Amino acid sequence: MTSETGYLLDNRQREAGRRFDALAELFDPWTLDHLDQLGLATGWRCWEVGAGGPSVPTALAERVGPGGQVLVTDIDTSWLTELSGPAAGPIEVRRHDVASDEPPGGGFDLVHVRLVLVHLPDRAEALRRMAGAVRPGGWLVLEDADPALQPLACPDERGPAEELANRIRRGFRALLAERGVDLAFGRTLPALLRGAGLHDVRAEGCFPLTSPACRELEAATVRQLRGRLVAGGLATEEEIERHLDQLRGEGMDVTTAPLITCWGRRPH
């Protein structure tokens, strides 16, 4: 999905790996804590949708053990090669587009997707397919951003560095909106899960205010999009270089959009 109506942050670019690492550092503990609270245990069958990087699938495999299954799918599996082969244990990697392909089987105890649905043009159909793949009594866990809930890179705009960071973040949000991304999508997840027929729906938000991983995620994203930001008149090359230089220090508090985690159970 790399057309002008597709995914803005192409996973085939080198910076994608740095983004995956930063996202894992920021959100994996939060994600896995919620999955553990739902009872994730030995023998579970799991479907990790649009995994991107290997961190969550590896953690799932450690929890389900050799008697379980972790099916890992993505439209681009180039960052998942280390999960293939005999040493992968219960992990199976498969190329799959949740927006257009039928579900790869069913009867899953857990279907999990993070930071994927907001980028899809037909989110409702993807959600229907994922919900249908959950076994009765199983869980569907959706995690997605809500940039409109907190749109700034630096909520404490105390100087020129923070002002520039926020202007570049506005440019990033404008590029997302041009691709059809719903910048208020995260808050809609509870209603979507109930609409899909799931029960016991709950949701929480994760909002890291500052950390080295926040700065690394911001820098990798800006480097990945610098050509589009400049071409669209959203920032100059000099401004981007200045912003990247400021991100190398520790003096600027940079955050991400809040991550909304929502879960629901398919009724027996």
Secondary structure, 3 states (H helix, E strand, C coil): CCCCCCCCCCCCCCHHHHHHHHHHHHHHHHHHHHHHHCCCCCCCEEEEECCCCCHHHHHHHHHHCCCCEEEEEECCCHHHHHHCCHHHCCEEEEECCCCCCCCCCCCEEEEEEECCHHHCCCHHHHHHHHHHCEEEEEEEEEEEECCCCCCCCCCCCCCHHHHHHHHHHHHHHHHHHHCCCCCCCHHHHHHHHHHCCCEEEEEEEECCCCCHHHHHHHHHHHHHHHHHHHHCCCCCHHHHHHHHHHHCCCCCCCCCCCEEEEEEECCC
